[in-house]
């Protein structure tokens, strides 16, 4: 039983890490778009590609699951 609990905890941790990495794919795509835009007024300066997700970025809206809408 103790081994089963340990395996479950490791699986949960691994799944969490995978989802965190995959969760920033939208941020990566938006950052690639930003790099190809001209932003003379620096409206996109807070678009930080190191953020966990882009939901806090200026002019970006997300749903309750932190996916860009």
HELIX and SHEET records of a PDB file:
HELIX    1   1 UNK A    2  UNK A   23  1                                  22    
HELIX    2   2 UNK A   25  UNK A   35  1                                  11    
HELIX    3   3 UNK A   54  UNK A   56  5                                   3    
END                                                                             
